[in-house]
């Protein structure tokens, strides 16, 4: 009898280990694949002769689609037993969309491809994060142990991309992310379907954006986080869009730009895992506040010293802040929501709020870039992070996480 119990426990451990392993490999391929093209995306647009306003309009188009589709996409897909298969289809469509985008030369066709691509891909990341959190928790690990593999994939793909893009052009980067997303679609076949769906809520009312917004409005901490995201998202948009263009203007080659992208990821590898331990000690909100504060000083450093070497050093240090931010972002939302709301609210914070902000911020940032150049975008970014720090500080939690969990269970 004892032997059978031990055998059953070992079997369960093996199942969890396999799910965790393939979840990590999935993040390596999915998030790593972005390393092939995201650092060069706006350079690609500039090479086609597009100006800052047009590049901003492209970002707005993607944001508009994402903010509407993502929370609905996630909440609806999680209700279905075939959620894993739907995610695989979305990944395949997203992979093809990236390759087609790399073949475009004219602004109207780029807009069309970006629009269709956003329809297919806007819910992939929130659904993947929800899956990763569940797999990690059941296997006794933190989300950072999964997310770190995304950073590892980013390093491998970005180092490869710099050489390939320099030799074969931007289509090499688009081909690379296409291949990696196809691999990711195959890898999730080995992760159990139950991690992607929540069939237990199928008989309950459908979660909707309005209900999720009401949930956030009634939670002071989440509301403060949302306000911080709005300020940071709007004022930091220009740096996100044009920092690599700024590096190119300062004289950086494509290889240097790829190395700059890798520096952050190198630091992320250990800190993604270590951040889980820090978060357990200080809590997700304090860790989030620390991450935003560190990034504020990074933006000020580049504003004062606008050199390639400054950006390289800041990218390296930024790996710590990004690790803290990523883990605390997921941890804060997961700790303040029940299983029914987590996926939808993750989509609201990671896609919809960002989308609403980008609708206005992307073209405005593009116009500012055209008017005064990239350096002063760092001043705007720093002010955004300062506002973010103040919002998080004013709405810091006063109820311990344990009591908060009990309150959520009582409400349910």
N, C-alpha and C positions, 0 to 999 in steps of 0.2 A: 504493500500500500504506500509506504513511504517512498519506495522507488518510483512508483507511478506518479506521485505528487511532484517529486524532483524532476522527473522526465517532462511533466506538464509545464513546470516553471521554466525549465531550460528551453522548451519549445517556444514558450511565450517570449522569453528573452531574445531568442533567435529571430522571431518575427519582428519584434520591435527594432532589433539591431538592423535587420534588412531594410525596414522602412526608413530608418534614420539614415542609413548609408545611401540609399537611392534619393532621399530628399536632399542630402548634401550634394550628390552628383548632379541632381537637377539644378540646384542653385549655381553650381559651377558652370553649367552649360547656359542656363537662362540669363543670369546676371552677368556672367563672364562674357557672353556673346555681345552684350552692349559695348564692351571694351573695343570691339572691332570698329565701331562707327561713331558712337556718341561723342568722343572727343574731337572728331573731325566733321561732325554734321554741319555746323555753321560755316566751317571752312569750305565745305562742299558747296553750300549755297552761295558763298562769296565768290567762289571760282566760276559760278554760272553767271555772275554779274548782278546778283540780287543785292539790294541795299538793306539797311537796318530795319526800315519800316516793313519791307516785304518779309524779311526773316521773322520779325515779330508777328506779322499777320499769320504766317504759317504756324507759329507756336500757339496763337490764339485759336486757330481752327482746331488743332488737336485738343486744346484745353476745353473748348465748348463741347465737343463730342464726349470727351472723357467725363466732364462734370455731370452730364445728363445720363450717360450710359452706365458708368462704372458701378454706382451703388445699386442700380436696378439689375444690372448684369450679375453682380455677386449674390444679391439676396435671392434672386430667382434661380440661379444655377445651384446654389447650395441646397435648395429644396428638392433637387432631383437626384435620384440614385445614379444616373449616368453623368454626374457632374465631372468626373475625371475625364470621360470621353469628350465632353464639351470643351474642357480646357485644352485637351490635345488638339482638337480641331482649331481652336483659337490660336494656339501656338503655330500650327502649320500655316494658317492664313496670315498670321503676323510675319512669319519668316518669308513667305512669298511677297508680301507687301513691301518689306524692306528691300528685297532684291529689285522689285519693279521701280521703287523710288530711286534707286541708284542709276536707273536707265533714263531718267527724265532730264530734260534740258530747259523746259519752259515753265514759267511760274504757274499758269492755270492748271497744267497737268500735275505739277507737284502738289498743289492744293487738293486736287481730286484724290490723289493717291493717299495723301496724309489723312484726309477725311475718312476714306474707306478703311485704312489701316487702323485708325483710332477706334472705329466701330468694333473691329475684331479684337483688338489688343488691350483696350482700356481696363478690363477687369482682371487681366491675368495676374498682375502683381499682388493685388489685395487677396485674391483667392489663394495664391501660392503662399503668402504670408500666414494666412489663417491655417492652412494645411501644415506649414512648418512649425508653428507654435504648438499645435496639437501633437504632432509627431514627437517633437522635442520633449514636451512635458511628459508624455506617456513613457518615454524611454529614459526619463530621469535626467535629461539634459536641458540646457537653456537654448533659447532661440539663437543666441550668438554662435553656438556651436554649428548651426546650420548656415547662418548668414555669412560666416567667415569663409565658407567655400565659394560664395559668390565673389568675395574679394580676391581669392586665389585665382578663380577663373578670369576675373578682370585683369590681373597682372599678366597671366599667360597670353590672353587674347590681345591686350593692348600692346605688349612688347612685340608680338607678331605683326600686329596691324601697322605699326609705324613703318616697318620695313616694307611690308606689302603695298601699302598705299603710296609710299615714295617711289616704288618700282613700277607698279601696275596701275596706279590711279585709285580714285575713291571707290570704284566698283569692287575692288578687292575687299574693302571693309564691309560693303553691303553683302557681298557673297559670304564673308566670314560669319556675320550675325545670322544670315539665313541658315547656314549649315548648323550653327550651334543651337538655334531654336528648334530645328528639326530633330536634333539629338535630344534636346530637352523633352520634346513631345514623346519620344520613344521611352525615355527614362521613367516618366511618371506612370507608365504602364505597369511598372514593378512596385508601385506604392498602392496600398490597399484603397479601394474606392471610398471607404467610410471616412477617410481623412479629408475628403473634398466636399462631402455633402453632410447635411444635417436632417436626415429623414424624420427625426423625432418632432420636427416643427412643421411637418407637412400639413397637419390638421389644425394648426394654429393660424391666426390671421397673418397675412403676408406682411413682413416688415416693409416699411416704405420710407421714403426720404423725409417726409413731414414728421413721422413718428420719431425718427432718428434725430432730427433737428430739435424736436421738443425734449428728447432725452438729454442732448448736449446743453440746451438752454437751462435745464433744471440742475445741471451739474456744474458748480462754480469752477472746478479745476479744468474740466474739458472745455468750458466756455473760454476761460483764460488762455488755454492752449490754442483754441481756434483763433482768437484775436491775435495771438502772437504769430500764428502761421500766416494770417492775412498781412500783417505788417512786414514780416520777413519776406514773404512770397512776393509782395509788390515791389519792395525797395531793393531786394537782392536779385531780382529777375535779370537785370542787365549784366551782372557779373556772371551769372550762370550761362547766359547766352554768348557773351563776348570775351570771356577770359582767355580762351584759347586763340581767338582772333587777336586779342591784345598781345599775347605771347608772340604770335607771328609778326605783329607790327614791331615788336621790340627786337626782332631778328632771330627768333627761335625757329629751328627747322622742325619738320614733322617728327623726326626721331626724338628731338628734345621734348616736343609736346607729348609724345607717347610716354617718355620717361617721367615727365611731370605728372601724368595721370597715374603712373604706377607707384610713385612715391607714397601717396596717401594709402593706397591699397596694401603696400608692404607693412605699414604700421597697423592697418586694420586687422590683419591676420591674427596676431596675438590679442589685440585689444577687443575684438568682437567677442571672444570667449571670456576674457577677463572682465568685460563690461557686465556680463551676467552676474558675476560674483559681487562686483561693486554695487549693482542695482539692488541685490538682495540686502545689502548692508545699509545703504543710504536711501533707498526707495527710487522709483522711476522719475518722480517729479524733480527731486534734487539733482539727479544725474542729468536730466534734460536741461535744467537751468544752468548747470556747469557747462554743458556742451554749447549752448547758445552764447554764454559769456566768452568762452574761448574763441569762438568764431568771430565775435565782435572785434576782439583784439587782432585777429588775423587780417580782417578787412582794413583796419586802421594802419597796420604795418605796410600793406601794399600801397595804400594811399600816400603814406609819407615817403616810402622808398620804392618807387615804381620801376623795379629792375627784374630781369629774368631770374637772377639768383634769389631775390626776395620771394618771388612766387614759388620757386622750387622749394625753398625752406618752409614756406607756409603750407604748401601741399603736404610736405612730410609731417609737420606738426598737426595738420588738419586731419590726418588719419585717426588721431586720438579723439578729436571732437566729433568726427563723423561716426565713429564706433559708438561713442556715448549716446549720440543723438538717435542713431538707428535703433539701438536696443531699448532706450528709454521711450522712444516713440511708440513702439509696439507694446512695451511693458506697461506704459501709462494707460493706454486705451484698453488693453486686456484686463488690467486690474480694476477698471472702473465700469466694465460692461459685463453683462451675462453672455452666455454662449449664443443666444438668439441675436444679440445686437452687434457682437464683435466684428464679424465680417463686413456688415453694412457700414458701421461707423469707421472702420479702417478705410473703406473705400471713400467715405465722405471726407476724411481728413487727408488721405494721401492723394486722392484724385479730384474730387469735386471742389473742395476749397481751393486747391491749387489751380483748378481749371477756372473757377470764377475770378480769381486774382489775375491769372494769365491773360484772360480775355482783354483786360485793359492794360496790364503791366507790360506784356510782350511788345505791342506796337509802340507804347510810350517809351520803353527802354530803348527800342530800336531807333526812335526819333532822337532821343538824347544822345545815343552813340553817334548818330550821323552829325549831330550839332556840336558836341563838345568833346567827343572821343571817349575812350574806355576808362581812362584813369579816374574821372570823377564819378563813375558808376560805383566805385568803392566807397565813396563818401555816402552815397545814398544807401548802399548796403549796410554800412556801419550803423547808420541811423535806424534802419529797420531792425537790426539785431538789438539795438539799445531799447527800442520800443518793446521788442519781444521779451527781453529780460524783465522789464517793468511789468508787463502783463502777467508773466509767469509768477513773479514775486507777489504781486497784489492778490492773485487768486490761488496761492499755495494751499495745499490741503491741510485741514485741521483735524480730520477724522482718520485714525490709523487704518491701514489697508484691511486688517482683519475685521474691524467693525464695518468698513465699507462693504466687504464681501457678505457679511451677515445682512446688511440692509438690502443689498441686491437680491439675496435669497428670499428675504421677507416680502419684497415687492413682487417677486415671481409667484 
